[in-house]
Amino acid sequence: MHVLISGAGVAGQALAYWLNRGGAAVTVVERAPALREGGHAVDFRGAAHLDVLRRMGALEEIERRRTGMGAMYYVNAAGRRVSRMPADLFAGDVEILRSDLAKVFYELTAPAGVEYRFGDSVRALREEPGGVAVAFEHAPQARYDLVIGADGLHSAVRALAFGPEEDYVHHLGLHCAIFPVENFLGLDHTAEAYRTTSRVVIVTSANHNAEARAQLFFPSPKVYDRRDLDAQRRAVAEAFAGVGWHTPRLLDALRATPELYLDSVAQVRMPRWSAGRVALLGDAAYSPCLLSGMGSGLAVVGAYVLAGELLRAGADHAAGFSAYERIMRPYAEGAQRGAEGNAAMMVPQGRLLTAFLNQYIKLVPYLPGKQMIANAARRTAEAVELPAYAWAGS
Ligand SMILES: Cc1cc2nc3c(=O)[nH]c(=O)nc-3n(C[C@H](O)[C@H](O)[C@H](O)COP(=O)(O)OP(=O)(O)OC[C@H]3O[C@@H](n4cnc5c(N)ncnc54)[C@H](O)[C@@H]3O)c2cc1C
């Protein structure tokens, strides 16, 4: 079986690992010119996520490279810390920079025979009897037994095989902008957050304090053109004009940065994750949104299950895709339900609600039931039973 995976993100690399280990030939095509540097951190929580990473032989290295982030502090406009959110309330069991994770997975897959093709992308798909003919932006056309779209929220494979993004991507009403800044607050493995009416500004130390990252959340019904960096910068600057604390300094950095991430906080909801010989995995199929803290966990568990069920089904790929969806759908939908609440609470509209939330945040560390918040996230993360596949170890 020769499988083409579009996307060398968390999902695509994890799937490549498992398919390769199960004996399939795997090609990964990635639009970026090389493995990504920098970027945000992702976390894994609960037994299911950690078990898959352990079975991959990746957990030890991930723990070695963990970011080691601690508590987050809410500050007032004067910069005084008014509330401390302990890491165990919101963080997972292990957090790692996405770029570090990509390196760990690359080391497990490329030397083992997975073919990576950077700087290219799928341009067209045509299903034929017994395979899929794939046209690329650069490489010559080739034929594969199966094609898996693991190319994220704005998946190209999804658009080609299932239809336009607007049919599946549900904007949750806010945007998130992230860009690097100097660690001018001297943050030591921590973050500071400032909330004002309908705006949230977070500065978090990154790369073991060598730099920091600004994360700006704002409500927005509009979806911005992801290819127009200047328009994106202007939109963020307009949304945060007049916001206090260190926001003006962050906006200065924004004006100069070539490295801006701006995207809608969005979920992917699809009635089916496969069509013929093409299927979707990770954010492309079931993004729970970046506020869920579950996207990377869902990606690695989904990769394990998809590979396992495909290899179990042998020539009957339709049975493999169905079994993958039967196991993963309730799990992914549970994560999505939890995240909708996070999105609604992140940037409450209006002064009154913001003032209420600011008071609530001050109280959270002292609430007797505070551990329930962390426990609920853990229950969501553990709400799946990993099937056993003989060739995958245990
Ligand atoms: C700012 C931010 C913070 C986050 N924080 C967390 C967190 O704390 N915890 C957590 O669990 N998750 C978090 N997430 C979500 C997490 O990153 C994703 O859910 C997870 O990485 C899903 O992985 P994926 O491989 O499905 O998609 P992605 O990580 O998006 O990977 C998709 C890959 O496909 C490539 N690609 C895209 N289009 C094409 C194309 N046309 N052809 C070829 N390749 C293509 C991309 O370059 C990328 O490498 C966060 C996400 C963001 C954006």
The ligand as an SDF file (V2000), in Angstrom:
LIG
                    3D

 53 58  0  0  0  0  0  0  0  0999 V2000
   -1.6190   29.4050   17.9980 C   0  0  0  0  0  0  0  0  0  0  0  0
   -1.9910   28.0030   18.2430 C   0  0  0  0  0  0  0  0  0  0  0  0
   -1.8890   27.4730   19.5110 C   0  0  0  0  0  0  0  0  0  0  0  0
   -2.2410   26.1640   19.7410 C   0  0  0  0  0  0  0  0  0  0  0  0
   -2.1150   25.6200   20.9790 N   0  0  0  0  0  0  0  0  0  0  0  0
   -2.4100   24.3300   21.1780 C   0  0  0  0  0  0  0  0  0  0  0  0
   -2.2390   23.6970   22.4420 C   0  0  0  0  0  0  0  0  0  0  0  0
   -1.8110   24.3050   23.4020 O   0  0  0  0  0  0  0  0  0  0  0  0
   -2.5560   22.3910   22.5640 N   0  0  0  0  0  0  0  0  0  0  0  0
   -3.0080   21.6550   21.4970 C   0  0  0  0  0  0  0  0  0  0  0  0
   -3.2510   20.4730   21.6380 O   0  0  0  0  0  0  0  0  0  0  0  0
   -3.1690   22.2150   20.3080 N   0  0  0  0  0  0  0  0  0  0  0  0
   -2.8970   23.5220   20.1230 C   0  0  0  0  0  0  0  0  0  0  0  0
   -3.0650   24.0790   18.9090 N   0  0  0  0  0  0  0  0  0  0  0  0
   -3.6460   23.2940   17.8370 C   0  0  0  0  0  0  0  0  0  0  0  0
   -2.6550   22.3770   17.2400 C   0  0  0  0  0  0  0  0  0  0  0  0
   -1.5260   23.0610   16.7630 O   0  0  0  0  0  0  0  0  0  0  0  0
   -3.3410   21.6530   16.1130 C   0  0  0  0  0  0  0  0  0  0  0  0
   -4.6220   21.2430   16.4840 O   0  0  0  0  0  0  0  0  0  0  0  0
   -2.5360   20.4480   15.7890 C   0  0  0  0  0  0  0  0  0  0  0  0
   -1.2570   20.8530   15.4430 O   0  0  0  0  0  0  0  0  0  0  0  0
   -3.2050   19.6910   14.6340 C   0  0  0  0  0  0  0  0  0  0  0  0
   -2.2680   19.2510   13.7900 O   0  0  0  0  0  0  0  0  0  0  0  0
   -2.5100   18.9890   12.2530 P   0  0  0  0  0  0  0  0  0  0  0  0
   -1.3030   18.2510   11.8480 O   0  0  0  0  0  0  0  0  0  0  0  0
   -3.8570   18.4210   12.0150 O   0  0  0  0  0  0  0  0  0  0  0  0
   -2.5580   20.4300   11.5790 O   0  0  0  0  0  0  0  0  0  0  0  0
   -1.3880   21.4920   11.4570 P   0  0  0  0  0  0  0  0  0  0  0  0
   -0.5470   21.4730   12.6650 O   0  0  0  0  0  0  0  0  0  0  0  0
   -2.0400   22.7490   11.0470 O   0  0  0  0  0  0  0  0  0  0  0  0
   -0.4710   20.9400   10.2670 O   0  0  0  0  0  0  0  0  0  0  0  0
   -0.8740   21.0060    8.9370 C   0  0  0  0  0  0  0  0  0  0  0  0
    0.3620   20.9060    8.0660 C   0  0  0  0  0  0  0  0  0  0  0  0
   -0.0480   20.8710    6.7080 O   0  0  0  0  0  0  0  0  0  0  0  0
    0.7200   21.7890    5.9640 C   0  0  0  0  0  0  0  0  0  0  0  0
   -0.0900   22.2240    4.8220 N   0  0  0  0  0  0  0  0  0  0  0  0
   -1.0930   23.1030    4.8120 C   0  0  0  0  0  0  0  0  0  0  0  0
   -1.6040   23.2030    3.5810 N   0  0  0  0  0  0  0  0  0  0  0  0
   -0.9070   22.3600    2.7990 C   0  0  0  0  0  0  0  0  0  0  0  0
   -0.9720   22.0080    1.4360 C   0  0  0  0  0  0  0  0  0  0  0  0
   -1.8420   22.5840    0.6000 N   0  0  0  0  0  0  0  0  0  0  0  0
   -0.1010   21.0780    0.9540 N   0  0  0  0  0  0  0  0  0  0  0  0
    0.8100   20.4970    1.7770 C   0  0  0  0  0  0  0  0  0  0  0  0
    0.9130   20.8080    3.0860 N   0  0  0  0  0  0  0  0  0  0  0  0
    0.0680   21.7160    3.5960 C   0  0  0  0  0  0  0  0  0  0  0  0
    1.0360   22.9000    6.9230 C   0  0  0  0  0  0  0  0  0  0  0  0
    2.1650   23.6410    6.5130 O   0  0  0  0  0  0  0  0  0  0  0  0
    1.2960   22.1060    8.2020 C   0  0  0  0  0  0  0  0  0  0  0  0
    2.6160   21.6660    8.2820 O   0  0  0  0  0  0  0  0  0  0  0  0
   -2.7160   25.3840   18.6650 C   0  0  0  0  0  0  0  0  0  0  0  0
   -2.8100   25.9180   17.3810 C   0  0  0  0  0  0  0  0  0  0  0  0
   -2.4460   27.2160   17.1650 C   0  0  0  0  0  0  0  0  0  0  0  0
   -2.5380   27.7760   15.7710 C   0  0  0  0  0  0  0  0  0  0  0  0
  1  2  1  0
  2  3  1  0
  2 52  2  0
  3  4  2  0
  4  5  1  0
  4 50  1  0
  5  6  2  0
  6  7  1  0
  6 13  1  0
  7  8  2  0
  7  9  1  0
  9 10  1  0
 10 11  2  0
 10 12  1  0
 12 13  2  0
 13 14  1  0
 14 15  1  0
 14 50  1  0
 15 16  1  0
 16 17  1  0
 16 18  1  0
 18 19  1  0
 18 20  1  0
 20 21  1  0
 20 22  1  0
 22 23  1  0
 23 24  1  0
 24 25  2  0
 24 26  1  0
 24 27  1  0
 27 28  1  0
 28 29  2  0
 28 30  1  0
 28 31  1  0
 31 32  1  0
 32 33  1  0
 33 34  1  0
 33 48  1  0
 34 35  1  0
 35 36  1  0
 35 46  1  0
 36 37  1  0
 36 45  1  0
 37 38  2  0
 38 39  1  0
 39 40  1  0
 39 45  2  0
 40 41  1  0
 40 42  2  0
 42 43  1  0
 43 44  2  0
 44 45  1  0
 46 47  1  0
 46 48  1  0
 48 49  1  0
 50 51  2  0
 51 52  1  0
 52 53  1  0
M  END
$$$$
